[in-house]
Structure formats: structure tokens, C-alpha cells
Amino acid sequence: MKILFVGAAPSNHTARWVNALSKRGHEVILVSRGDQRDDLNQISNKVKIEYLKYGGGIGYYLNTLQIKRIYKKFRPDIVNAHYATGYGTLCRLANLQPLVLSCWGSDIFDFPKKCRRNRRLLEKNFEFANVIASTSLAMAEECKQYLKNDNREVYVTPFGVDTELFFPNKKNNVRPTIGIVKYLKPIYDIQLLIKAFAIVCQKTSYNPILKIYGSGPLKEDLKRLVFDLNLEDDVEFYDTIPNEKVASVICDFDIFINCSKVESFGVAVLEAMSCELPVIVTKTKGYCEIVEDKKTGIILKDRKPSTMAEAIIQLLENDDLRKRFGIEGRKRVEKFYDWNKNVDTMIELYNKVLQGKNKNDNTIFEKGSNDCKKNN
């Protein structure tokens, strides 16, 4: 199959998709804005990358002629745009079909809510696409409010975990280690975790350590908060790490925590579950979809630091509970979010789009093709 993949080259998500599709024997060309380059060389040399001339948001409008030429020369069987607004708009304006439009998160949960013009743009992109895909059930439901044809389906193509890379490899820590791997910006609310950790340190004698991996605009603010709470000896900050090192870092934790205010999915949580770590998460649509409360981890009932602290203490006090949550989490990942199965799902979607195309039928499905959709 010849696949024209349109998305941001620096994104680890993009790299994983195009590399996996190429590894399966498909001919893949990645088209990306010129200011979004694969500087980390994450993308396989089997994947050809075409960089568009114009960068920035205006590039989604000015690059239409160039991407049309690439499309005409390559003559792909399928086009897959990743990000429903930016790259989705580019593909619509260039009239590239058959099109699978893959939604990521902020393009659905944030962008269309800013103004009526944004909402209309997303609706137009949805109307143009042959099929709309979402990484999660929660986001698929959110997408439906922007569909003019209520009978159209949104199909779940999870962005799962390489279970061979993220596997149990627990290290023995001198101090119980609580960890998070996240970009440091307000929506991920790392302040909540630090405040909860301060309570844990006051109420217990376990002498835990908190490790925070990630960069972002709030890093200095978070360091000041740690100083104000007298936690300098108990909290360690690390910069963003390459994806291939994330598994090793996660296996250094005893408890994994994510505390986003909004989350459409939660790949980092799945990675921790795949490594058999117990997880603690805030109550968001994405986390509630992938975590089974009191079976694979703990979903917090509110956003109070004291509530999170209680959950952390509960896991620190109970080795058997941590182990049971970890084992069940791994089972859940293997069942629903194994990356190889997720790639199969995407390829199946491509094939069904092509079958529908041959019948001149753009809706093609009545039911989702993903077991995750039936059983979550």
C-alpha cells in the first residue's frame, strides 16, 4: 500500500506511526511543514520525508500547491492526516482523498471551542474526510458534536504501547520512588503532585523521593514551590528524555502519577501500566478510559492534594496492592493497547476505506472495528 502520511515530523507519535507502517512493508511518504523537522532522526530511513516550504499556521494554506504536486507524483492509495485542524485543513484545501483524518486531542478539545470560525473549520474538515479516527473513546464521543451527519462513525485507533520495550524490569530502590514524565505546563498540574507529596512526607516515615521528568515553561515555578515547601532533598528534576529511555526511567519508579486537568488519552500512563507499575491519576475522560479504578490503579475522586496524598500513602503501605495493580495493568495493556495490534487496526481501517472507495461510499462502516470499542 502507498501511504501519504501528513503530520509533524518532530513528533514521537508521528515517528512511531510511519516507522511501524514502513516496517510492515508499506511505501510511506511523510509530508511535514518545513519548520517541523525530524532533528532527532527518529524516523526510519525507509520513510521518505517531504518538507513543505512554508511554516507556521499560514503554512496550512500556502503549501496546498506543493502538497498537490507530491500527491500527484506519488499517487498514494490512502492519505492519513494527523491533527484534525492544521494538517486536516491542508489536506482539505488540496483536495487529497481518500483521507483518513486522525484526531489527537487539543484539535478536538480546545481549538473548536475558542471561536465560531474554528468550530466551522473543524466541521468542514470532518465533512471532507472519508473517515475520522480517534486515539480514544472519550475523544471519539467529543468528535461527534462536530459531525453534520449524525450517522457517521468515529473509529478508535489507539496509540498504544510497545510491550516489548515497556516491560516489567523493577529496580530495588533505597527510597520509595514516585515519578511523573510530563511536559511542564499548567494543564498538567504538577503543582498538585508536589503539594500532595509534601503531605506524604509530613505524615509518613517512608522517606519517599519524587522524580519529575520533563521540560516546559513552569519548571522554575515548580522548583520555587519545592523550595517553599522545604522539599529540596526529596524532589529531583530531570530534563525531557528520548523516548527510547522512557521505559528505563519508568522502571525506576514504584508509583507512577499523572494529574492532568484535561486528558484525551494518556500514553504515559499506559507505558507505566505496561511496566507493571501501579498508577494514580486524576479524574479525566482519557484516564477513566484506560485505568480501571481499584484494579489497575487509583482514579482520584477530586483534585485536593490531601486526596492524592491518601492514595500515595495507601500504595506505599501495601506492597501486595502495588504488585496486584501492576499485574492487572499489564494485562489490560496487552489486551487493548498493544502497539502491534493498534497498527493492525489502523491498516485494517485503511483497507476498509479503500473498499468503501471502490463502492463510492464514504461512510463505509456501521460499527467500529476495534475490540477496544466494544469492551472498554
C-alpha positions in Angstrom: 0.0 0.0 0.0 1.2 3.5 -0.8 0.5 5.8 2.2 0.8 9.6 2.2 1.2 10.4 5.8 0.7 14.1 6.7 1.9 15.2 10.1 4.5 16.9 12.3 7.9 15.2 11.7 9.4 16.0 15.1 6.5 14.3 17.0 7.3 10.9 18.5 3.7 9.9 17.7 4.3 10.6 14.0 7.6 8.8 14.0 6.1 5.7 15.6 3.3 5.5 13.1 5.3 6.0 9.9 8.1 3.7 11.1 5.6 0.9 12.0 3.8 1.2 8.7 7.0 1.2 6.8 8.2 -1.9 8.7 5.1 -3.7 7.7 6.2 -3.3 4.0 4.1 -0.3 3.0 5.6 2.6 1.0 5.3 5.7 3.1 6.0 9.3 2.4 5.7 11.7 5.3 4.8 15.3 4.5 5.5 17.9 7.2 5.8 21.6 7.5 9.3 23.0 6.8 9.6 24.3 10.3 8.8 20.9 11.8 11.8 18.8 11.0 13.0 15.4 12.4 16.1 16.9 14.0 16.4 13.9 16.4 16.4 11.4 13.5 13.5 9.4 14.9 12.1 8.5 11.5 13.4 5.4 9.7 15.4 5.9 6.5 12.9 3.7 4.8 10.4 6.6 5.1 10.8 9.4 2.6 10.2 12.9 4.1 8.9 15.8 2.1 9.2 19.1 3.8 6.8 21.9 2.8 8.1 25.3 2.0 6.1 27.4 4.4 6.0 27.1 8.2 3.7 28.3 10.9 -0.1 28.3 10.8 -0.2 30.1 7.5 1.7 27.1 6.0 -1.5 25.0 6.1 -2.9 27.4 3.5 0.2 28.4 1.5 1.5 24.8 1.0 -1.5 23.4 -0.9 0.1 23.6 -4.4 3.3 21.9 -3.2 1.4 19.0 -1.5 -0.8 18.6 -4.5 2.3 18.1 -6.6 3.7 15.5 -4.1 0.3 13.7 -4.2 0.1 13.7 -8.0 3.6 12.3 -8.3 3.3 9.7 -5.6 -0.3 8.6 -6.4 -1.0 7.2 -2.9 -3.6 4.6 -2.2 -4.5 6.4 1.1 -3.8 9.8 2.7 -3.7 9.9 6.5 -3.6 13.4 8.1 -2.7 13.5 11.7 -4.2 16.5 13.5 -7.8 17.4 12.5 -7.3 21.1 12.2 -3.9 22.1 10.9 -2.9 19.2 8.6 -6.5 18.3 8.2 -7.2 21.8 6.7 -4.2 21.4 4.4 -5.5 18.1 3.0 -9.0 19.5 2.5 -7.8 22.6 0.7 -5.5 20.5 -1.5 -8.4 18.1 -2.1 -6.5 15.0 -1.1 -8.5 11.8 -0.9 -9.2 9.1 0.2 -8.5 10.7 3.5 -8.3 9.2 7.0 -8.4 12.2 9.4 -6.7 11.3 12.7 -7.6 13.4 15.8 -5.0 13.9 18.5 -6.5 15.9 21.4 -6.3 19.7 21.5 -7.5 19.9 17.9 -10.9 18.5 19.3 -11.0 19.5 23.0 -9.5 23.1 22.7 -9.4 24.5 19.2 -13.1 24.5 18.2 -14.2 26.0 21.5 -12.1 29.2 21.0 -14.4 30.8 18.4 -17.2 30.0 15.9 -14.7 30.2 13.0 -12.6 27.5 14.5 -15.6 25.3 15.0 -16.7 25.8 11.4 -13.2 24.9 10.1 -13.2 21.6 12.1 -16.7 20.8 10.8 -15.6 21.4 7.2 -12.5 19.1 7.7 -14.7 16.4 9.2 -17.2 16.7 6.3 -14.4 16.4 3.7 -12.7 13.3 5.3 -13.7 9.9 4.2 -13.2 8.6 7.7 -12.4 10.1 11.1 -10.2 8.3 13.6 -9.5 9.0 17.3 -7.0 7.6 19.7 -9.6 7.2 22.4 -13.3 6.6 23.0 -13.5 9.8 25.0 -12.3 11.8 22.1 -14.4 9.9 19.6 -17.5 11.0 21.6 -16.3 14.6 21.7 -15.8 14.5 17.9 -19.5 13.6 17.2 -20.7 17.0 18.1 -18.9 18.4 15.1 -20.4 15.9 12.6 -23.2 17.2 10.4 -24.2 13.7 9.6 -25.0 12.1 12.9 -24.9 8.7 11.4 -21.2 8.9 10.7 -19.0 6.9 12.9 -15.7 7.9 14.5 -13.3 5.0 14.7 -10.9 4.3 17.6 -7.3 3.7 16.6 -5.4 3.6 19.9 -1.9 5.0 20.2 -0.7 2.2 22.4 2.5 0.8 23.9 5.4 -1.3 22.6 5.0 -4.0 25.2 8.4 -5.4 24.2 10.1 -2.1 25.1 7.9 -1.3 28.1 8.1 -4.4 30.1 8.4 -5.2 33.9 12.0 -4.6 35.0 11.6 -3.4 38.5 14.6 -2.0 40.3 15.2 -2.1 44.0 15.1 1.4 45.4 16.6 2.5 48.7 13.9 5.1 48.9 10.4 4.6 47.6 10.2 6.5 44.3 7.2 8.3 43.0 7.5 9.6 39.4 6.0 11.5 36.6 7.0 12.0 32.9 5.2 15.0 31.5 5.6 18.4 29.8 5.7 21.1 32.5 2.8 23.4 31.6 -0.3 24.4 33.5 -2.7 21.9 32.1 -0.8 19.0 33.6 -0.9 20.5 37.1 2.4 19.2 38.5 1.8 21.7 41.4 -0.9 19.3 42.7 1.5 16.4 42.8 4.2 18.4 44.6 1.7 19.7 47.2 0.4 16.1 47.8 3.9 14.8 48.1 4.7 17.4 50.8 1.7 16.0 52.8 3.1 12.4 52.3 6.5 13.4 53.6 4.9 15.0 56.7 2.5 12.1 57.5 4.8 9.1 56.9 8.2 7.8 57.7 8.8 6.0 54.4 11.2 8.8 53.2 10.0 8.7 49.6 11.5 10.6 46.7 9.7 12.4 43.9 11.3 12.4 40.4 9.9 14.8 37.8 11.0 14.3 34.2 10.2 16.9 31.6 10.8 20.5 30.4 8.5 23.4 30.0 7.5 26.9 31.0 6.6 26.1 34.6 9.9 24.4 35.5 11.3 27.3 37.5 7.9 27.9 39.2 7.8 24.3 40.3 11.3 24.5 41.6 10.4 27.5 43.7 7.4 25.6 45.0 9.6 22.7 46.1 11.9 25.2 47.8 9.0 26.9 49.6 7.8 23.5 50.9 11.3 22.5 52.1 11.4 19.6 49.7 14.8 20.2 48.1 16.3 16.9 49.4 13.2 15.0 48.3 12.3 16.2 44.8 14.5 15.8 41.8 14.0 17.4 38.4 15.2 16.0 35.1 15.0 17.3 31.5 13.0 15.7 28.8 14.3 12.3 27.8 14.4 10.5 24.5 11.5 8.0 24.0 13.9 5.0 23.9 15.0 5.9 27.5 11.5 6.3 29.0 11.0 2.6 29.8 14.2 2.5 31.8 13.2 5.6 33.7 9.6 4.4 34.5 11.0 1.1 35.8 12.9 3.2 38.3 9.6 4.2 39.9 7.5 2.4 42.5 4.4 4.5 41.8 3.5 6.5 38.6 1.3 9.6 38.8 -0.4 11.8 36.2 -2.5 14.7 37.3 -3.7 16.5 34.2 -6.7 18.8 34.3 -7.8 17.6 30.9 -6.6 14.4 29.1 -7.9 12.8 26.0 -6.0 9.6 26.3 -2.8 9.1 28.4 0.0 7.2 26.7 2.5 7.7 29.5 0.1 6.0 31.9 -0.2 3.1 29.6 3.6 2.9 29.4 3.7 2.7 33.2 1.0 0.1 33.3 2.9 -2.0 30.7 5.9 -1.9 33.1 3.6 -3.3 35.8 3.6 -0.1 37.9 0.6 1.0 39.9 -0.8 4.3 38.7 -2.6 7.2 40.3 -4.5 9.5 38.0 -6.9 12.4 38.2 -10.4 12.0 37.0 -10.4 12.9 33.3 -12.1 11.3 30.4 -8.9 9.8 29.0 -7.6 8.4 32.2 -11.0 7.0 33.1 -11.0 5.1 29.8 -7.6 3.4 30.3 -7.4 2.9 34.1 -9.7 0.6 36.0 -10.2 2.2 39.4 -9.0 0.0 42.2 -7.9 -2.7 39.8 -5.0 -1.3 37.8 -4.6 1.9 39.8 -6.5 4.7 41.6 -8.6 7.3 40.0 -8.8 10.3 42.4 -12.3 11.5 43.3 -11.2 15.2 43.4 -8.2 17.4 42.9 -7.3 18.0 46.5 -3.7 17.5 47.5 -4.9 15.6 50.6 -6.8 13.1 48.4 -3.8 12.4 46.3 -1.6 12.1 49.4 -4.0 9.5 50.8 -3.8 7.4 47.6 0.0 7.6 47.6 0.2 6.5 51.3 -2.2 3.7 50.6 0.1 2.3 48.0 3.3 2.9 50.0 1.8 0.9 52.9 0.7 -2.1 50.8 3.3 -4.0 48.7 0.7 -6.6 47.6 -1.7 -3.9 46.4 1.1 -2.3 44.3 2.0 -5.6 42.8 -1.6 -6.6 42.0 -2.3 -3.2 40.4 0.8 -3.6 38.3 0.0 -7.1 37.1 -3.6 -6.2 36.2 -2.4 -3.0 34.4 0.0 -5.1 32.2 -2.8 -7.4 31.3 -5.1 -4.5 30.3 -2.4 -3.0 28.1 -1.8 -6.4 26.4 -5.5 -6.8 25.8 -6.4 -3.4 24.4 -3.3 -1.2 23.8 -0.6 -3.4 22.4 1.1 -1.3 19.8 1.4 -4.1 17.2 -2.4 -4.7 17.5 -3.0 -1.0 17.2 -1.0 -0.8 13.9 -3.1 -3.7 12.7 -6.3 -1.7 13.5 -5.0 1.3 11.5 -4.1 -0.8 8.5 -7.5 -2.5 8.7 -9.1 0.9 8.6 -7.0 1.9 5.5 -8.1 -1.2 3.7 -11.8 -0.7 4.6 -11.6 2.9 3.4 -10.3 1.6 0.0 -13.1 -1.0 -0.2 -15.6 1.8 0.5 -13.9 4.0 -2.1 -14.4 1.3 -4.7 -18.1 1.3 -3.9 -18.2 5.1 -3.9 -19.3 5.0 -0.3 -17.6 7.4 2.1 -19.3 6.3 5.3 -18.4 2.6 4.8 -18.9 1.5 8.5 -21.8 0.9 10.7 -19.9 -0.3 13.7 -16.4 0.1 15.0 -13.8 -2.5 14.1 -11.9 -2.3 17.3 -12.3 -4.7 20.2 -11.3 -1.8 22.5 -14.5 0.0 21.5 -16.7 -3.0 22.4 -15.1 -3.8 25.7 -13.9 -0.6 27.4 
